[in-house]
Amino acid sequence: MAQAPQQSGSLDEAERYNRQAFDACSKDDREQLAYALLTRALIANRRGRIPEAMQAYREALDAGQNVPAVQWQAYGGLGALYARSGDLRRAKQNYEDALRVIKANRADQLHNEYKITFLSNLMGFYQDYVELLIEQHDPRQALEIADSSRASVLTENLAGGSGMTVSRLERDIKTANTTILFYWLAPKNSYLWVLSRDALKLVTLPDKAQLDRE
């Protein structure tokens, strides 16, 4: 009940329900406490209370050590806050920690009752991380992360593979006389990677809403 109004922007209502969640939690129920702390962090983040949000994310990580859904969202939240503050090194580290948890636990997430919420939150996480990498002038890793997001969000195939790398693609197309176009649509910015036998070029496109209108 606290998460729904938080996502819709009704933050006073979300805080009221989340206080009730804390009251209802047993001190021994670390999983429920972790979710309540995560919701507290999300609310504080949306209110612009950054130190409070950071502290709540850290407390959620501590309480939710055995709750992957809380872990990757808390790491992702911290990554976004560090990116906003300009600490790109810590931002990237937290995004990588989130990816590690996602990859290790994705199968379980996709087979529980929260699958739709999981995939929606997951797409937002990838959008934030791709944006950070492009701001760091790292279009190669941004492309690799963008491609890995499609594998995570669009398929349940867990057969394996180490994922696409730009270096591997570059080797493959040297003899193929072809060009690969990779599109990425997101709320803030959209991008097109143009990968040819000679170069990798990044083109910034309008945001998804404008592209939809056009």
C-alpha positions as CSV (number, residue, x, y, z in Angstrom):
1,M,0.0,0.0,0.0
2,A,2.9,2.4,0.6
3,Q,4.6,1.5,-2.7
4,A,1.6,2.3,-4.9
5,P,1.1,6.0,-3.8
6,Q,4.9,6.5,-3.8
7,Q,5.1,5.5,-7.4
8,S,2.2,7.8,-8.3
9,G,3.6,10.7,-6.4
10,S,1.2,10.8,-3.4
11,L,4.0,11.0,-1.0
12,D,2.1,12.0,2.2
13,E,-0.1,9.0,1.7
14,A,2.9,6.8,1.0
15,E,4.6,7.9,4.2
16,R,1.4,7.2,6.2
17,Y,1.2,3.7,5.0
18,N,4.9,3.1,5.4
19,R,4.7,4.2,9.0
20,Q,2.0,1.6,9.5
21,A,4.3,-1.0,7.8
22,F,7.0,-0.3,10.3
23,D,4.5,-0.6,13.2
24,A,3.3,-3.9,11.8
25,C,6.9,-5.3,11.4
26,S,8.3,-7.8,13.8
27,K,11.8,-6.9,14.8
28,D,12.8,-10.4,13.7
29,D,11.2,-10.0,10.3
30,R,14.2,-8.6,8.5
31,E,12.7,-9.0,5.0
32,Q,9.6,-6.9,5.7
33,L,11.8,-4.3,7.5
34,A,14.1,-4.2,4.5
35,Y,11.1,-3.4,2.2
36,A,9.8,-0.7,4.5
37,L,13.3,0.9,4.6
38,L,13.5,0.7,0.9
39,T,10.2,2.5,0.5
40,R,11.3,5.1,3.1
41,A,14.4,5.7,0.9
42,L,12.3,6.0,-2.3
43,I,10.0,8.5,-0.6
44,A,12.9,10.6,0.8
45,N,14.5,10.5,-2.7
46,R,11.4,11.9,-4.4
47,R,11.1,14.6,-1.7
48,G,14.7,15.6,-2.3
49,R,15.9,14.6,1.1
50,I,19.1,13.1,-0.1
51,P,21.0,12.4,3.1
52,E,17.9,10.7,4.6
53,A,17.5,8.7,1.3
54,M,21.1,7.5,1.4
55,Q,20.8,6.4,5.0
56,A,17.6,4.5,4.4
57,Y,19.1,2.8,1.3
58,R,22.1,1.7,3.4
59,E,19.8,0.4,6.2
60,A,17.8,-1.5,3.6
61,L,20.9,-3.1,2.4
62,D,21.8,-4.2,5.9
63,A,18.3,-5.5,6.7
64,G,17.8,-7.1,3.3
65,Q,21.1,-9.0,3.0
66,N,19.1,-12.1,2.0
67,V,16.5,-10.2,-0.1
68,P,17.8,-9.7,-3.6
69,A,14.9,-7.5,-4.7
70,V,15.8,-5.0,-2.0
71,Q,19.5,-5.3,-2.6
72,W,19.6,-4.4,-6.2
73,Q,17.1,-1.6,-5.9
74,A,19.0,-0.1,-2.9
75,Y,22.3,-0.3,-4.8
76,G,20.6,1.3,-7.8
77,G,19.1,4.0,-5.7
78,L,22.5,4.8,-4.2
79,G,24.1,4.8,-7.6
80,A,21.6,7.4,-8.9
81,L,22.1,9.6,-5.8
82,Y,25.9,9.5,-6.1
83,A,25.6,10.3,-9.8
84,R,23.4,13.3,-9.0
85,S,26.0,14.5,-6.5
86,G,28.8,14.1,-9.1
87,D,30.6,11.2,-7.4
88,L,30.7,9.1,-10.5
89,R,33.1,6.5,-9.2
90,R,30.8,5.5,-6.3
91,A,27.8,5.8,-8.7
92,K,29.3,3.3,-11.1
93,Q,30.4,0.9,-8.2
94,N,26.8,0.8,-6.8
95,Y,25.4,0.2,-10.3
96,E,27.8,-2.7,-10.8
97,D,26.8,-4.1,-7.4
98,A,23.2,-3.9,-8.5
99,L,24.0,-5.7,-11.7
100,R,25.8,-8.4,-9.8
101,V,22.7,-9.1,-7.7
102,I,20.4,-9.0,-10.6
103,K,22.4,-11.5,-12.6
104,A,22.7,-13.9,-9.7
105,N,19.0,-13.8,-8.8
106,R,17.1,-13.0,-12.0
107,A,15.5,-16.4,-12.4
108,D,13.9,-16.3,-9.0
109,Q,12.6,-12.8,-9.6
110,L,10.9,-13.8,-12.8
111,H,9.1,-16.7,-11.2
112,N,7.5,-14.9,-8.3
113,E,4.3,-12.9,-8.0
114,Y,6.1,-9.6,-8.5
115,K,7.3,-10.2,-12.0
116,I,5.7,-7.2,-13.7
117,T,6.9,-4.8,-11.0
118,F,10.4,-6.4,-11.2
119,L,10.7,-5.9,-14.9
120,S,9.4,-2.3,-14.7
121,N,11.9,-1.3,-12.0
122,L,14.6,-3.2,-13.8
123,M,14.1,-1.1,-17.0
124,G,14.4,2.1,-15.0
125,F,17.6,0.9,-13.4
126,Y,19.2,0.2,-16.8
127,Q,18.1,3.5,-18.2
128,D,19.8,5.3,-15.3
129,Y,23.0,3.3,-15.7
130,V,23.2,3.8,-19.5
131,E,22.7,7.6,-19.0
132,L,25.6,7.6,-16.4
133,L,28.0,5.8,-18.7
134,I,27.2,8.2,-21.6
135,E,27.7,11.2,-19.3
136,Q,31.1,9.6,-18.5
137,H,31.9,9.5,-22.2
138,D,31.9,5.7,-22.3
139,P,29.6,4.8,-25.2
140,R,31.2,1.3,-25.6
141,Q,30.2,0.1,-22.1
142,A,26.9,1.9,-22.4
143,L,26.1,-0.1,-25.5
144,E,27.0,-3.3,-23.7
145,I,24.8,-2.5,-20.7
146,A,22.0,-1.5,-23.0
147,D,22.2,-4.8,-24.9
148,S,22.4,-6.8,-21.6
149,S,19.2,-5.0,-20.5
150,R,17.3,-6.5,-23.5
151,A,18.5,-9.9,-22.6
152,S,17.3,-9.4,-19.0
153,V,13.9,-7.7,-19.7
154,L,12.7,-9.3,-23.0
155,T,13.6,-13.0,-22.5
156,E,13.6,-15.6,-19.7
157,N,16.3,-17.6,-21.4
158,L,18.9,-18.3,-18.8
159,A,20.9,-20.8,-21.0
160,G,24.1,-18.8,-20.4
161,G,26.6,-16.9,-22.4
162,S,28.8,-14.0,-21.2
163,G,26.8,-11.4,-23.1
164,M,27.6,-9.2,-26.0
165,T,30.8,-7.1,-26.1
166,V,31.6,-4.4,-28.6
167,S,35.0,-5.9,-29.2
168,R,33.4,-9.2,-30.3
169,L,31.0,-7.3,-32.6
170,E,33.8,-5.3,-34.1
171,R,35.6,-8.6,-34.9
172,D,32.5,-10.1,-36.5
173,I,31.7,-7.2,-38.8
174,K,35.2,-6.6,-40.1
175,T,34.6,-9.3,-42.7
176,A,30.9,-8.8,-43.1
177,N,30.8,-5.5,-44.8
178,T,27.8,-4.4,-42.7
179,T,26.7,-1.8,-40.2
180,I,24.8,-2.4,-37.0
181,L,22.3,0.1,-35.7
182,F,21.3,-0.2,-32.0
183,Y,18.4,2.0,-30.8
184,W,17.8,2.9,-27.2
185,L,14.6,4.8,-26.2
186,A,14.3,6.3,-22.7
187,P,12.4,9.1,-21.0
188,K,15.4,11.5,-20.7
189,N,17.4,10.9,-23.8
190,S,17.3,8.3,-26.6
191,Y,20.4,7.1,-28.4
192,L,21.5,5.4,-31.6
193,W,24.8,3.5,-31.8
194,V,26.2,3.1,-35.3
195,L,28.7,0.3,-35.3
196,S,30.6,-0.2,-38.6
197,R,33.9,-1.9,-39.5
198,D,35.7,1.4,-39.1
199,A,34.1,3.1,-36.1
200,L,31.6,3.3,-33.3
201,K,29.4,6.4,-33.4
202,L,26.9,7.6,-30.8
203,V,24.0,9.7,-31.9
204,T,21.8,11.5,-29.4
205,L,18.1,11.3,-30.2
206,P,15.0,13.1,-28.7
207,D,13.4,11.6,-25.6
208,K,10.9,8.7,-26.1
209,A,7.8,11.0,-25.7
210,Q,8.9,13.2,-28.5
211,L,9.8,10.2,-30.7
212,D,6.4,8.8,-30.0
213,R,4.7,12.0,-31.1
214,E,6.7,12.2,-34.3
